[in-house]
């Protein structure tokens, strides 16, 4: 199963490494510079607002179906039509609730068209993720990887046309939203074709008893995801409402959050692969030690490299990426980058708890994290703006990730391989020491990047945090089996 995990991970990472970084650095950042702080702040505020309750479109059905299909593949056709009908009901509920909340919170009426377009975007994205429950649950990682990059690929093309051609001049918020929403619409078309291929043509099947039953089984997943979505996306709404320069602070916050989100995209890919793999292993009463350790080592070591490299030369990076980067951008990134480590804990240990069905425990931990984030945002944002929101995010995500690990370790009794933490701590300490030397002596950026990269390679492979011999052995065994 560990070989299957690594194979699926390799396919998914390869496709996403080709598409998502190019989209972020060649389209997203240039688009923010082109639109300016206020216009992009409006877009980001509404995007995060539509994210807040987007799980009403899914109600945990995706995670529930991924876990069920991974354990019982023969069930794939049993519920498809009923679930299709149920999801139509959820779309109506989500649209009604989100539009109502828009008016309750007194957002400017001029933003309503942005809200409507981004609601369509959320419907498309959640539907694509639902189809990925089938591809992931069936362990069809090739199809799953393709679905994970379609939206970004189309957005890269449309955004590139806006940014690098003269077909549309000037580039306005309206054109940007059109490109953004059209890309998710195209991914929905591709997901629909895949769904028709592996399932069937959907039909309306009204079954209230089934709807109630599926709601009872899936609502713990929905509550979990809604709470975690609020924890990660409510900060932009807090900034817009609590700081005198609301939309401007949202733009500064987005400058640093975008880089974290880029790293998070790859971490989420681990989770999408780990959930069906963990579910299958737990069903077969197998050991999770190897898979859990491999995933944590890759995510943690990659996170430490990202943190030490970027914090050491943060002014250089942000000044070259953004036209209006400043103190808020630089210092928000310090806390955002460190946040990636506890988020990795959630990917590994939270996914294992999800596969185990420990939803009540996960919801309790997530609620504590959300309360922590809200309290800190209210206290910090009026004084520190985007930096205060980043601090609140770090504390909230650390609460979430650490408590999830403690539950896995002491309640589930699942352990990492021996000396895992010792190796990671040694690597982190040496990398951080080099970062502080750079901050103190202001080395040339090129030499620092080269030095920190070489030190990371020596530590990761020297300490066998990533064991090349073991990976090659598994791949060799796989080829012999094939």
Secondary structure, DSSP 8 states (H G I E B T S, - for coil): -HHHHHHHHHHHHHHHHHHHHHHIIIIIHHHHHHH-HHHHHHHHHHHHHHHHTGGGGTTTHHHHHHHHHHH-GGGTTTSHHHHHHHHHHHHHHHHHHHHHHHHHTT--GGGHHHHHHHHHHHHHHHHHHHHHHHHHHTT-HHHHHHHHHHHHHHHHHHHHHHHHSSSSSS--HHHHHHHHHHHHHHHHHHHHHHHHHHS--------HHHHHHHHHHHHHHHHHHHHHHHHHHHHHHHHHHHSTTHHHHHHHHHHHHHHHHHHHHHHHHHHHHHHHHHHHHHHTT---HHHHHHHHHHHHHHHHHHHHHHHHTHHHHHHHH-TT--HHHHHHHHHHHHHHHHHHHIIIIIHHHHHTT-HHHHHHHHHHHHHHHHHHHHHHHHHHTHHHHHHHHHHHHHHHHHHHHHHHHHTS-----TTHHHHHHHHHHHHHHHHHHHHHH---HHHHHHHHHHHHHHHHHHTTSS-HHHHHHHHHHHHHH-
